[in-house]
């Protein structure tokens, strides 16, 4: 069963995405969401997106990952997830 999430994009529009998974990086105690809009890239692969999850007053927000070191740790964790190592 697919889990749908509503995201407000940078233009302020609400869009619905399919949530793939949420995972936590223990080293920084942050949660991350992997999701898709089922769009395909030029190689016909479905594009996935990753955002940091923030909870504020009971509301969930997806924040952009801007730090290169944090992004590398997230990519490593996703690679481990895909191998079944997490």
N, C-alpha and C positions, 0 to 999 in steps of 0.2 A: 504494500500500500504506500503510495506516495504521500509525503507530508508537504503541504503547501505553506509558504510563508509570504507575507506581503512586505515588500521593501519599498521605501521611498527613495527614488533615485535622485541624483544631483539636480535634476530639473524640477524636483518637487512632485513628480508623478508617482502614484502608487502602482507597483508592478508585482505580479505574482510569480514566485520562483518555486522550483522543486528543491526541497532540502535533501541533500545527500547524506550528510553526517555532521555531527558536532563533536569536537574533541577538545581536550584540555592539554596545554603545555604546562607540565608541573613546574618547570624551572622559572616561569614568570606568573604562574597561577592565573592564566588567561584562557578563556574559551574561544574557539574559532568555529565558524560555520563554513561548510563546503556546500555550494548550491549551484543550480543551473537554470537557465531559461530555455533549455533545449534548442539553442541556436547552434548551427554547425559552422565550423571554420572552413577554409579553402580546401582542406584535406578531407572534408566530410566527417570530422570528429566533433562530438558535442563539446561545447565550451563549458568549462567549470569555473566558478569564481570562489574566492575565499575572503572572508572578512573576520575581523575581531568582533566578538559579541560583547556588548556592554548592556548592563541592566541599570536603568535609572528610574526610580519611583515606580517600579513594577513594569515598566515598558522595556522592550528589547530593542536594541539598536545594533546595526552592523556598521562598524567603523573600518575605514581603509587602513591597511597596513602600509606604513610609510618608511619604517626603519629597515634597512637592508639586512642587518643581523637578525632581527625578528623574522623577516620574510624567509631567510635561509633556514631558520629553525622550523618554521611552519612547513616549508617544502620538504624538509627531512622527515618531519612527522607524517606528512601525507604519503611519502614514499614508504615509510614503515607500515602505515595503515594498509596500503595496497598490497604489501607483502604478507599481511597478517601478523605483523610483529608487535602490534600495540594492543 
